[in-house]
Amino acid sequence: MVIEQHPALHSLSVEDKLQLSEELCLDALLDAQRNPALLERVQQRLQEYRDEPDSGVSWDDLKGKILSRQKVA
């Protein structure tokens, strides 16, 4: 896993980890614009979501689930 290569990430708060995740996703999307194969995959996943919107979860829902698990643990 990538996190094992960067031990300092373990010390981040849940909120900081989620923020980093959001920033990495945005950075990946910017990279996708320069990588036709990656851009095609992102567009395919978006189309799959549009075809079946109930098959996915929103970022806010996912973030809420992650945060609620951290509060329970």
Phi and psi restraints in degrees (range 20) as a CNS / XPLOR table:
assign (resid 1 and name C) (resid 2 and name N)
       (resid 2 and name CA) (resid 2 and name C) 1.0 -64.6 20.0 2
assign (resid 2 and name N) (resid 2 and name CA)
       (resid 2 and name C) (resid 3 and name N) 1.0 -38.2 20.0 2
assign (resid 2 and name C) (resid 3 and name N)
       (resid 3 and name CA) (resid 3 and name C) 1.0 -60.5 20.0 2
assign (resid 3 and name N) (resid 3 and name CA)
       (resid 3 and name C) (resid 4 and name N) 1.0 -29.6 20.0 2
assign (resid 3 and name C) (resid 4 and name N)
       (resid 4 and name CA) (resid 4 and name C) 1.0 -67.6 20.0 2
assign (resid 4 and name N) (resid 4 and name CA)
       (resid 4 and name C) (resid 5 and name N) 1.0 -24.6 20.0 2
assign (resid 4 and name C) (resid 5 and name N)
       (resid 5 and name CA) (resid 5 and name C) 1.0 -82.3 20.0 2
assign (resid 5 and name N) (resid 5 and name CA)
       (resid 5 and name C) (resid 6 and name N) 1.0 -10.7 20.0 2
assign (resid 5 and name C) (resid 6 and name N)
       (resid 6 and name CA) (resid 6 and name C) 1.0 -133.7 20.0 2
assign (resid 6 and name N) (resid 6 and name CA)
       (resid 6 and name C) (resid 7 and name N) 1.0 75.8 20.0 2
assign (resid 6 and name C) (resid 7 and name N)
       (resid 7 and name CA) (resid 7 and name C) 1.0 -55.6 20.0 2
assign (resid 7 and name N) (resid 7 and name CA)
       (resid 7 and name C) (resid 8 and name N) 1.0 -28.1 20.0 2
assign (resid 7 and name C) (resid 8 and name N)
       (resid 8 and name CA) (resid 8 and name C) 1.0 -62.3 20.0 2
assign (resid 8 and name N) (resid 8 and name CA)
       (resid 8 and name C) (resid 9 and name N) 1.0 -23.1 20.0 2
assign (resid 8 and name C) (resid 9 and name N)
       (resid 9 and name CA) (resid 9 and name C) 1.0 -63.9 20.0 2
assign (resid 9 and name N) (resid 9 and name CA)
       (resid 9 and name C) (resid 10 and name N) 1.0 -28.2 20.0 2
assign (resid 9 and name C) (resid 10 and name N)
       (resid 10 and name CA) (resid 10 and name C) 1.0 -62.8 20.0 2
assign (resid 10 and name N) (resid 10 and name CA)
       (resid 10 and name C) (resid 11 and name N) 1.0 -28.1 20.0 2
assign (resid 10 and name C) (resid 11 and name N)
       (resid 11 and name CA) (resid 11 and name C) 1.0 -84.7 20.0 2
assign (resid 11 and name N) (resid 11 and name CA)
       (resid 11 and name C) (resid 12 and name N) 1.0 -5.7 20.0 2
assign (resid 11 and name C) (resid 12 and name N)
       (resid 12 and name CA) (resid 12 and name C) 1.0 -68.5 20.0 2
assign (resid 12 and name N) (resid 12 and name CA)
       (resid 12 and name C) (resid 13 and name N) 1.0 148.0 20.0 2
assign (resid 12 and name C) (resid 13 and name N)
       (resid 13 and name CA) (resid 13 and name C) 1.0 -69.8 20.0 2
assign (resid 13 and name N) (resid 13 and name CA)
       (resid 13 and name C) (resid 14 and name N) 1.0 163.7 20.0 2
assign (resid 13 and name C) (resid 14 and name N)
       (resid 14 and name CA) (resid 14 and name C) 1.0 -58.4 20.0 2
assign (resid 14 and name N) (resid 14 and name CA)
       (resid 14 and name C) (resid 15 and name N) 1.0 -43.0 20.0 2
assign (resid 14 and name C) (resid 15 and name N)
       (resid 15 and name CA) (resid 15 and name C) 1.0 -61.5 20.0 2
assign (resid 15 and name N) (resid 15 and name CA)
       (resid 15 and name C) (resid 16 and name N) 1.0 -42.1 20.0 2
assign (resid 15 and name C) (resid 16 and name N)
       (resid 16 and name CA) (resid 16 and name C) 1.0 -67.0 20.0 2
assign (resid 16 and name N) (resid 16 and name CA)
       (resid 16 and name C) (resid 17 and name N) 1.0 -37.5 20.0 2
assign (resid 16 and name C) (resid 17 and name N)
       (resid 17 and name CA) (resid 17 and name C) 1.0 -64.0 20.0 2
assign (resid 17 and name N) (resid 17 and name CA)
       (resid 17 and name C) (resid 18 and name N) 1.0 -40.4 20.0 2
assign (resid 17 and name C) (resid 18 and name N)
       (resid 18 and name CA) (resid 18 and name C) 1.0 -66.9 20.0 2
assign (resid 18 and name N) (resid 18 and name CA)
       (resid 18 and name C) (resid 19 and name N) 1.0 -40.3 20.0 2
assign (resid 18 and name C) (resid 19 and name N)
       (resid 19 and name CA) (resid 19 and name C) 1.0 -62.6 20.0 2
assign (resid 19 and name N) (resid 19 and name CA)
       (resid 19 and name C) (resid 20 and name N) 1.0 -43.5 20.0 2
assign (resid 19 and name C) (resid 20 and name N)
       (resid 20 and name CA) (resid 20 and name C) 1.0 -61.6 20.0 2
assign (resid 20 and name N) (resid 20 and name CA)
       (resid 20 and name C) (resid 21 and name N) 1.0 -40.7 20.0 2
assign (resid 20 and name C) (resid 21 and name N)
       (resid 21 and name CA) (resid 21 and name C) 1.0 -60.1 20.0 2
assign (resid 21 and name N) (resid 21 and name CA)
       (resid 21 and name C) (resid 22 and name N) 1.0 -44.7 20.0 2
assign (resid 21 and name C) (resid 22 and name N)
       (resid 22 and name CA) (resid 22 and name C) 1.0 -61.5 20.0 2
assign (resid 22 and name N) (resid 22 and name CA)
       (resid 22 and name C) (resid 23 and name N) 1.0 -44.4 20.0 2
assign (resid 22 and name C) (resid 23 and name N)
       (resid 23 and name CA) (resid 23 and name C) 1.0 -65.1 20.0 2
assign (resid 23 and name N) (resid 23 and name CA)
       (resid 23 and name C) (resid 24 and name N) 1.0 -38.8 20.0 2
assign (resid 23 and name C) (resid 24 and name N)
       (resid 24 and name CA) (resid 24 and name C) 1.0 -65.9 20.0 2
assign (resid 24 and name N) (resid 24 and name CA)
       (resid 24 and name C) (resid 25 and name N) 1.0 -38.3 20.0 2
assign (resid 24 and name C) (resid 25 and name N)
       (resid 25 and name CA) (resid 25 and name C) 1.0 -63.3 20.0 2
assign (resid 25 and name N) (resid 25 and name CA)
       (resid 25 and name C) (resid 26 and name N) 1.0 -44.0 20.0 2
assign (resid 25 and name C) (resid 26 and name N)
       (resid 26 and name CA) (resid 26 and name C) 1.0 -63.2 20.0 2
assign (resid 26 and name N) (resid 26 and name CA)
       (resid 26 and name C) (resid 27 and name N) 1.0 -40.9 20.0 2
assign (resid 26 and name C) (resid 27 and name N)
       (resid 27 and name CA) (resid 27 and name C) 1.0 -64.1 20.0 2
assign (resid 27 and name N) (resid 27 and name CA)
       (resid 27 and name C) (resid 28 and name N) 1.0 -39.2 20.0 2
assign (resid 27 and name C) (resid 28 and name N)
       (resid 28 and name CA) (resid 28 and name C) 1.0 -64.1 20.0 2
assign (resid 28 and name N) (resid 28 and name CA)
       (resid 28 and name C) (resid 29 and name N) 1.0 -38.2 20.0 2
assign (resid 28 and name C) (resid 29 and name N)
       (resid 29 and name CA) (resid 29 and name C) 1.0 -64.8 20.0 2
assign (resid 29 and name N) (resid 29 and name CA)
       (resid 29 and name C) (resid 30 and name N) 1.0 -38.4 20.0 2
assign (resid 29 and name C) (resid 30 and name N)
       (resid 30 and name CA) (resid 30 and name C) 1.0 -65.2 20.0 2
assign (resid 30 and name N) (resid 30 and name CA)
       (resid 30 and name C) (resid 31 and name N) 1.0 -40.1 20.0 2
assign (resid 30 and name C) (resid 31 and name N)
       (resid 31 and name CA) (resid 31 and name C) 1.0 -63.1 20.0 2
assign (resid 31 and name N) (resid 31 and name CA)
       (resid 31 and name C) (resid 32 and name N) 1.0 -36.2 20.0 2
assign (resid 31 and name C) (resid 32 and name N)
       (resid 32 and name CA) (resid 32 and name C) 1.0 -60.9 20.0 2
assign (resid 32 and name N) (resid 32 and name CA)
       (resid 32 and name C) (resid 33 and name N) 1.0 -31.8 20.0 2
assign (resid 32 and name C) (resid 33 and name N)
       (resid 33 and name CA) (resid 33 and name C) 1.0 -65.8 20.0 2
assign (resid 33 and name N) (resid 33 and name CA)
       (resid 33 and name C) (resid 34 and name N) 1.0 -24.1 20.0 2
assign (resid 33 and name C) (resid 34 and name N)
       (resid 34 and name CA) (resid 34 and name C) 1.0 -99.1 20.0 2
assign (resid 34 and name N) (resid 34 and name CA)
       (resid 34 and name C) (resid 35 and name N) 1.0 -4.6 20.0 2
assign (resid 34 and name C) (resid 35 and name N)
       (resid 35 and name CA) (resid 35 and name C) 1.0 -125.3 20.0 2
assign (resid 35 and name N) (resid 35 and name CA)
       (resid 35 and name C) (resid 36 and name N) 1.0 101.8 20.0 2
assign (resid 35 and name C) (resid 36 and name N)
       (resid 36 and name CA) (resid 36 and name C) 1.0 -56.6 20.0 2
assign (resid 36 and name N) (resid 36 and name CA)
       (resid 36 and name C) (resid 37 and name N) 1.0 -38.7 20.0 2
assign (resid 36 and name C) (resid 37 and name N)
       (resid 37 and name CA) (resid 37 and name C) 1.0 -66.9 20.0 2
assign (resid 37 and name N) (resid 37 and name CA)
       (resid 37 and name C) (resid 38 and name N) 1.0 -41.7 20.0 2
assign (resid 37 and name C) (resid 38 and name N)
       (resid 38 and name CA) (resid 38 and name C) 1.0 -67.7 20.0 2
assign (resid 38 and name N) (resid 38 and name CA)
       (resid 38 and name C) (resid 39 and name N) 1.0 -42.0 20.0 2
assign (resid 38 and name C) (resid 39 and name N)
       (resid 39 and name CA) (resid 39 and name C) 1.0 -60.3 20.0 2
assign (resid 39 and name N) (resid 39 and name CA)
       (resid 39 and name C) (resid 40 and name N) 1.0 -41.7 20.0 2
assign (resid 39 and name C) (resid 40 and name N)
       (resid 40 and name CA) (resid 40 and name C) 1.0 -61.5 20.0 2
assign (resid 40 and name N) (resid 40 and name CA)
       (resid 40 and name C) (resid 41 and name N) 1.0 -41.0 20.0 2
assign (resid 40 and name C) (resid 41 and name N)
       (resid 41 and name CA) (resid 41 and name C) 1.0 -66.1 20.0 2
assign (resid 41 and name N) (resid 41 and name CA)
       (resid 41 and name C) (resid 42 and name N) 1.0 -42.2 20.0 2
assign (resid 41 and name C) (resid 42 and name N)
       (resid 42 and name CA) (resid 42 and name C) 1.0 -62.5 20.0 2
assign (resid 42 and name N) (resid 42 and name CA)
       (resid 42 and name C) (resid 43 and name N) 1.0 -43.1 20.0 2
assign (resid 42 and name C) (resid 43 and name N)
       (resid 43 and name CA) (resid 43 and name C) 1.0 -64.7 20.0 2
assign (resid 43 and name N) (resid 43 and name CA)
       (resid 43 and name C) (resid 44 and name N) 1.0 -37.5 20.0 2
assign (resid 43 and name C) (resid 44 and name N)
       (resid 44 and name CA) (resid 44 and name C) 1.0 -64.0 20.0 2
assign (resid 44 and name N) (resid 44 and name CA)
       (resid 44 and name C) (resid 45 and name N) 1.0 -45.2 20.0 2
assign (resid 44 and name C) (resid 45 and name N)
       (resid 45 and name CA) (resid 45 and name C) 1.0 -63.7 20.0 2
assign (resid 45 and name N) (resid 45 and name CA)
       (resid 45 and name C) (resid 46 and name N) 1.0 -38.6 20.0 2
assign (resid 45 and name C) (resid 46 and name N)
       (resid 46 and name CA) (resid 46 and name C) 1.0 -63.7 20.0 2
assign (resid 46 and name N) (resid 46 and name CA)
       (resid 46 and name C) (resid 47 and name N) 1.0 -42.3 20.0 2
assign (resid 46 and name C) (resid 47 and name N)
       (resid 47 and name CA) (resid 47 and name C) 1.0 -65.1 20.0 2
assign (resid 47 and name N) (resid 47 and name CA)
       (resid 47 and name C) (resid 48 and name N) 1.0 -39.7 20.0 2
assign (resid 47 and name C) (resid 48 and name N)
       (resid 48 and name CA) (resid 48 and name C) 1.0 -59.9 20.0 2
assign (resid 48 and name N) (resid 48 and name CA)
       (resid 48 and name C) (resid 49 and name N) 1.0 -41.1 20.0 2
assign (resid 48 and name C) (resid 49 and name N)
       (resid 49 and name CA) (resid 49 and name C) 1.0 -65.2 20.0 2
assign (resid 49 and name N) (resid 49 and name CA)
       (resid 49 and name C) (resid 50 and name N) 1.0 -43.0 20.0 2
assign (resid 49 and name C) (resid 50 and name N)
       (resid 50 and name CA) (resid 50 and name C) 1.0 -64.5 20.0 2
assign (resid 50 and name N) (resid 50 and name CA)
       (resid 50 and name C) (resid 51 and name N) 1.0 -36.0 20.0 2
assign (resid 50 and name C) (resid 51 and name N)
       (resid 51 and name CA) (resid 51 and name C) 1.0 -69.1 20.0 2
assign (resid 51 and name N) (resid 51 and name CA)
       (resid 51 and name C) (resid 52 and name N) 1.0 -35.4 20.0 2
assign (resid 51 and name C) (resid 52 and name N)
       (resid 52 and name CA) (resid 52 and name C) 1.0 -137.7 20.0 2
assign (resid 52 and name N) (resid 52 and name CA)
       (resid 52 and name C) (resid 53 and name N) 1.0 74.1 20.0 2
assign (resid 52 and name C) (resid 53 and name N)
       (resid 53 and name CA) (resid 53 and name C) 1.0 -61.8 20.0 2
assign (resid 53 and name N) (resid 53 and name CA)
       (resid 53 and name C) (resid 54 and name N) 1.0 -24.9 20.0 2
assign (resid 53 and name C) (resid 54 and name N)
       (resid 54 and name CA) (resid 54 and name C) 1.0 -76.5 20.0 2
assign (resid 54 and name N) (resid 54 and name CA)
       (resid 54 and name C) (resid 55 and name N) 1.0 -8.1 20.0 2
assign (resid 54 and name C) (resid 55 and name N)
       (resid 55 and name CA) (resid 55 and name C) 1.0 -82.9 20.0 2
assign (resid 55 and name N) (resid 55 and name CA)
       (resid 55 and name C) (resid 56 and name N) 1.0 -10.1 20.0 2
assign (resid 55 and name C) (resid 56 and name N)
       (resid 56 and name CA) (resid 56 and name C) 1.0 -115.7 20.0 2
assign (resid 56 and name N) (resid 56 and name CA)
       (resid 56 and name C) (resid 57 and name N) 1.0 177.3 20.0 2
assign (resid 56 and name C) (resid 57 and name N)
       (resid 57 and name CA) (resid 57 and name C) 1.0 -127.6 20.0 2
assign (resid 57 and name N) (resid 57 and name CA)
       (resid 57 and name C) (resid 58 and name N) 1.0 148.5 20.0 2
assign (resid 57 and name C) (resid 58 and name N)
       (resid 58 and name CA) (resid 58 and name C) 1.0 -73.6 20.0 2
assign (resid 58 and name N) (resid 58 and name CA)
       (resid 58 and name C) (resid 59 and name N) 1.0 159.0 20.0 2
assign (resid 58 and name C) (resid 59 and name N)
       (resid 59 and name CA) (resid 59 and name C) 1.0 -60.1 20.0 2
assign (resid 59 and name N) (resid 59 and name CA)
       (resid 59 and name C) (resid 60 and name N) 1.0 -40.4 20.0 2
assign (resid 59 and name C) (resid 60 and name N)
       (resid 60 and name CA) (resid 60 and name C) 1.0 -62.5 20.0 2
assign (resid 60 and name N) (resid 60 and name CA)
       (resid 60 and name C) (resid 61 and name N) 1.0 -41.2 20.0 2
assign (resid 60 and name C) (resid 61 and name N)
       (resid 61 and name CA) (resid 61 and name C) 1.0 -64.8 20.0 2
assign (resid 61 and name N) (resid 61 and name CA)
       (resid 61 and name C) (resid 62 and name N) 1.0 -45.3 20.0 2
assign (resid 61 and name C) (resid 62 and name N)
       (resid 62 and name CA) (resid 62 and name C) 1.0 -62.8 20.0 2
assign (resid 62 and name N) (resid 62 and name CA)
       (resid 62 and name C) (resid 63 and name N) 1.0 -44.6 20.0 2
assign (resid 62 and name C) (resid 63 and name N)
       (resid 63 and name CA) (resid 63 and name C) 1.0 -60.8 20.0 2
assign (resid 63 and name N) (resid 63 and name CA)
       (resid 63 and name C) (resid 64 and name N) 1.0 -42.9 20.0 2
assign (resid 63 and name C) (resid 64 and name N)
       (resid 64 and name CA) (resid 64 and name C) 1.0 -61.4 20.0 2
assign (resid 64 and name N) (resid 64 and name CA)
       (resid 64 and name C) (resid 65 and name N) 1.0 -41.6 20.0 2
assign (resid 64 and name C) (resid 65 and name N)
       (resid 65 and name CA) (resid 65 and name C) 1.0 -63.8 20.0 2
assign (resid 65 and name N) (resid 65 and name CA)
       (resid 65 and name C) (resid 66 and name N) 1.0 -42.9 20.0 2
assign (resid 65 and name C) (resid 66 and name N)
       (resid 66 and name CA) (resid 66 and name C) 1.0 -63.4 20.0 2
assign (resid 66 and name N) (resid 66 and name CA)
       (resid 66 and name C) (resid 67 and name N) 1.0 -46.0 20.0 2
assign (resid 66 and name C) (resid 67 and name N)
       (resid 67 and name CA) (resid 67 and name C) 1.0 -64.9 20.0 2
assign (resid 67 and name N) (resid 67 and name CA)
       (resid 67 and name C) (resid 68 and name N) 1.0 -38.6 20.0 2
assign (resid 67 and name C) (resid 68 and name N)
       (resid 68 and name CA) (resid 68 and name C) 1.0 -67.8 20.0 2
assign (resid 68 and name N) (resid 68 and name CA)
       (resid 68 and name C) (resid 69 and name N) 1.0 -34.1 20.0 2
assign (resid 68 and name C) (resid 69 and name N)
       (resid 69 and name CA) (resid 69 and name C) 1.0 -66.2 20.0 2
assign (resid 69 and name N) (resid 69 and name CA)
       (resid 69 and name C) (resid 70 and name N) 1.0 -37.4 20.0 2
assign (resid 69 and name C) (resid 70 and name N)
       (resid 70 and name CA) (resid 70 and name C) 1.0 -67.4 20.0 2
assign (resid 70 and name N) (resid 70 and name CA)
       (resid 70 and name C) (resid 71 and name N) 1.0 -33.4 20.0 2
assign (resid 70 and name C) (resid 71 and name N)
       (resid 71 and name CA) (resid 71 and name C) 1.0 -72.2 20.0 2
assign (resid 71 and name N) (resid 71 and name CA)
       (resid 71 and name C) (resid 72 and name N) 1.0 -32.3 20.0 2
assign (resid 71 and name C) (resid 72 and name N)
       (resid 72 and name CA) (resid 72 and name C) 1.0 -75.0 20.0 2
assign (resid 72 and name N) (resid 72 and name CA)
       (resid 72 and name C) (resid 73 and name N) 1.0 -38.3 20.0 2
